[in-house]
């Protein structure tokens, strides 16, 4: 079967273990072949239209989680219940200090964590028969531009492509790990601006909710059949 999946993601928290203990990636996975993208966009447009009726948001240009009240953040997340969601929680205090030496190494670790969170979500979809391992798949990733610098886009793209299509190799043990979807047709990575992308803003809400719950040791409460969370390291 031929299918196209669109993945929208954002982050919550600061990747800095001196002043922070959690960092989160979160987002949504939509089956574009079954028109889930347009339906989700319509859903989220209606959500924001409802929020815009509140006077407290009159002077807010972008309705991201940081600009919403606690009550409204929870309300928006509840409206996203039908969508397939994923998250990666990084326990910063357990990450080796070497991962914070410089900007490039930090970016590589974040890319690694993001990739594992995505892989974990699709493995869960395989188990639930939401996708077949041998389907002919196209993947369109929309990553918030604040997370991945333009010069780091290639590395993240290659990491995802290896995991999904080509397979990976542990050069220390010379062990080959087969790809998740060997018949992958294409995989594209787009740097998206949440100001102009509705569904990246939806991903921001997901990331923020996971971040909030994990800060209070309650993330297990939102882990479900369509909200798949990976904890690292």
C-alpha positions as CSV (number, residue, x, y, z in Angstrom):
1,X,0.0,0.0,0.0
2,X,1.2,3.5,-0.8
3,X,0.9,6.1,2.0
4,X,2.2,9.5,3.0
5,X,2.8,10.4,6.6
6,X,3.2,14.0,7.8
7,X,5.0,14.6,11.1
8,X,4.8,17.9,12.9
9,X,7.0,18.6,15.9
10,X,8.2,21.2,18.4
11,X,10.1,21.3,21.6
12,X,9.5,22.4,25.2
13,X,12.2,23.3,27.8
14,X,15.8,24.3,27.5
15,X,18.6,21.8,26.7
16,X,20.8,22.9,29.6
17,X,21.4,20.6,32.6
18,X,22.8,23.3,34.9
19,X,19.5,25.1,35.1
20,X,17.0,22.5,33.9
21,X,16.1,18.9,34.4
22,X,13.7,18.1,31.6
23,X,13.6,18.7,27.8
24,X,10.8,17.5,25.6
25,X,10.1,16.9,21.9
26,X,6.4,16.4,21.0
27,X,4.2,16.3,18.0
28,X,1.6,14.7,15.9
29,X,1.7,12.0,13.1
30,X,-0.9,12.3,10.4
31,X,-1.8,9.9,7.5
32,X,-2.1,12.4,4.6
33,X,-3.3,9.6,2.3
34,X,-6.4,9.4,4.5
35,X,-6.9,13.2,4.5
36,X,-5.9,13.4,8.2
37,X,-3.8,16.6,7.5
38,X,-6.6,18.7,6.2
39,X,-8.9,17.4,8.9
40,X,-6.4,18.2,11.6
41,X,-5.7,21.7,10.2
42,X,-9.5,22.4,10.1
43,X,-9.8,21.2,13.7
44,X,-6.9,23.3,14.9
45,X,-8.1,26.4,13.0
46,X,-11.5,26.1,14.8
47,X,-9.7,25.7,18.1
48,X,-7.7,28.9,17.6
49,X,-10.9,30.7,16.4
50,X,-12.5,29.9,19.7
51,X,-9.5,31.1,21.6
52,X,-9.5,34.4,19.6
53,X,-12.9,35.2,21.0
54,X,-11.3,35.8,24.4
55,X,-10.2,39.4,25.0
56,X,-7.1,38.2,26.9
57,X,-5.6,37.1,23.5
58,X,-6.4,40.3,21.6
59,X,-2.8,41.5,21.4
60,X,-1.2,38.0,21.0
61,X,0.0,37.4,17.5
62,X,0.8,33.7,17.9
63,X,-1.3,31.4,20.1
64,X,1.5,29.1,21.3
65,X,1.4,27.3,24.7
66,X,3.6,30.0,26.4
67,X,0.9,32.6,25.6
68,X,-2.1,30.6,26.8
69,X,-3.5,30.2,30.2
70,X,-3.1,26.8,32.0
71,X,-6.8,26.1,31.6
72,X,-6.7,26.9,27.8
73,X,-3.6,24.8,27.3
74,X,-5.4,21.8,28.8
75,X,-8.5,22.5,26.8
76,X,-6.6,22.6,23.5
77,X,-4.7,19.4,24.3
78,X,-8.0,17.6,25.1
79,X,-9.3,18.6,21.6
80,X,-6.3,16.9,20.1
81,X,-7.2,13.6,21.6
82,X,-8.2,11.9,18.3
83,X,-4.8,12.7,16.8
84,X,-1.8,10.3,17.0
85,X,0.8,12.0,19.2
86,X,4.3,11.3,20.2
87,X,6.9,12.6,22.7
88,X,10.5,12.2,23.8
89,X,11.4,13.2,27.3
90,X,15.1,13.8,28.0
91,X,16.1,13.5,31.6
92,X,18.8,16.1,31.5
93,X,20.5,15.2,34.8
94,X,21.1,11.6,33.5
95,X,22.7,12.8,30.2
96,X,26.5,12.7,30.3
97,X,28.3,16.0,30.7
98,X,30.1,15.4,27.4
99,X,26.9,15.9,25.5
100,X,26.9,19.6,26.5
101,X,30.5,20.5,25.5
102,X,29.5,22.6,22.5
103,X,26.5,23.5,20.3
104,X,27.2,20.9,17.7
105,X,27.4,18.0,20.1
106,X,24.2,19.2,21.9
107,X,22.4,19.3,18.5
108,X,23.5,15.8,17.6
109,X,22.3,14.4,20.9
110,X,18.9,16.2,20.4
111,X,18.7,14.8,16.9
112,X,19.4,11.4,18.3
113,X,16.7,11.7,20.9
114,X,14.2,13.1,18.4
115,X,14.9,10.2,16.0
116,X,14.4,7.6,18.8
117,X,11.1,9.2,19.8
118,X,9.8,9.1,16.2
119,X,11.0,5.5,15.8
120,X,9.3,4.5,19.0
121,X,6.0,6.0,17.8
122,X,6.1,4.2,14.4
123,X,7.1,0.9,16.1
124,X,3.9,1.3,18.2
125,X,1.9,2.0,15.0
126,X,3.3,-1.2,13.5
127,X,2.2,-3.2,16.5
128,X,-1.3,-1.6,16.3
129,X,-1.5,-2.4,12.6
130,X,-1.8,1.3,11.7
131,X,1.0,0.9,9.1
132,X,2.6,-2.1,7.4
133,X,6.4,-2.6,7.5
134,X,6.5,-3.2,3.7
135,X,4.2,-0.3,2.7
136,X,5.6,2.1,0.1
137,X,5.8,5.1,2.3
138,X,6.6,8.8,1.9
139,X,7.5,10.9,5.0
140,X,7.2,14.6,5.3
141,X,8.7,16.0,8.5
142,X,7.9,19.6,9.6
143,X,10.3,20.5,12.4
144,X,10.1,23.8,14.2
145,X,12.9,26.0,12.8
146,X,14.1,27.0,16.2
147,X,15.1,23.5,17.0
148,X,17.2,22.7,14.0
149,X,19.6,25.2,12.4
150,X,19.7,25.3,8.6
151,X,23.3,23.8,8.6
152,X,22.1,20.9,10.9
153,X,19.2,20.0,8.7
154,X,21.2,17.6,6.6
155,X,22.4,15.6,9.6
156,X,19.0,15.1,11.0
157,X,17.6,14.2,7.6
158,X,20.3,11.6,7.1
159,X,19.7,10.2,10.6
160,X,16.0,9.7,9.9
161,X,16.6,8.3,6.5
162,X,19.0,5.7,7.8
163,X,16.6,4.7,10.6
164,X,13.6,4.4,8.2
165,X,15.0,3.3,4.8
166,X,18.7,2.3,4.8
167,X,19.3,0.7,8.2
168,X,22.0,1.6,10.7
169,X,25.4,0.2,11.7
170,X,27.1,0.0,15.1
171,X,30.7,0.3,13.9
172,X,32.0,-0.8,17.3
173,X,30.4,-4.2,17.1
174,X,30.0,-4.1,13.3
175,X,26.3,-5.0,13.8
176,X,23.7,-4.0,11.2
177,X,20.2,-2.9,12.2
178,X,17.7,-3.2,9.4
179,X,15.5,-0.3,8.5
180,X,12.0,0.3,10.0
181,X,10.4,0.6,6.6
182,X,12.6,-0.8,3.8
183,X,10.3,0.3,1.0
184,X,10.4,3.9,1.9
185,X,10.0,6.0,-1.2
186,X,11.0,9.4,0.1
187,X,11.7,11.3,3.3
188,X,11.8,15.0,3.3
189,X,12.6,17.4,6.2
190,X,11.1,20.9,6.3
191,X,12.1,23.6,8.7
192,X,8.7,25.2,9.6
193,X,7.8,28.4,11.3
194,X,5.1,28.0,13.9
195,X,3.9,31.6,13.1
196,X,2.7,30.3,9.7
197,X,2.1,26.6,10.3
198,X,-1.1,25.7,12.2
199,X,0.0,22.1,12.9
200,X,3.4,23.0,14.2
201,X,1.5,25.1,16.8
202,X,-0.6,22.0,17.6
203,X,2.7,20.2,18.1
204,X,3.8,22.9,20.4
205,X,0.8,22.3,22.6
206,X,1.6,18.5,22.7
207,X,5.2,19.2,23.6
208,X,4.2,21.7,26.3
209,X,1.7,19.3,27.9
210,X,4.2,16.4,28.0
211,X,6.8,18.8,29.5
212,X,4.3,20.0,32.2
213,X,3.3,16.5,33.1
214,X,6.8,15.1,33.3
215,X,7.8,18.1,35.5
216,X,5.2,16.8,37.9
217,X,6.1,13.1,37.4
218,X,2.7,12.5,35.7
219,X,3.6,11.9,32.1
220,X,2.6,8.2,32.4
221,X,-1.0,9.5,32.8
222,X,-1.1,10.8,29.2
223,X,0.7,7.9,27.6
224,X,-1.9,5.9,25.7
225,X,-2.6,4.0,22.6
226,X,-2.3,7.1,20.5
227,X,0.0,9.2,22.7
228,X,3.4,7.4,22.6
229,X,6.2,8.7,24.9
230,X,9.8,7.7,25.0
231,X,12.0,8.6,28.0
232,X,15.8,9.0,27.6
233,X,18.5,8.3,28.3
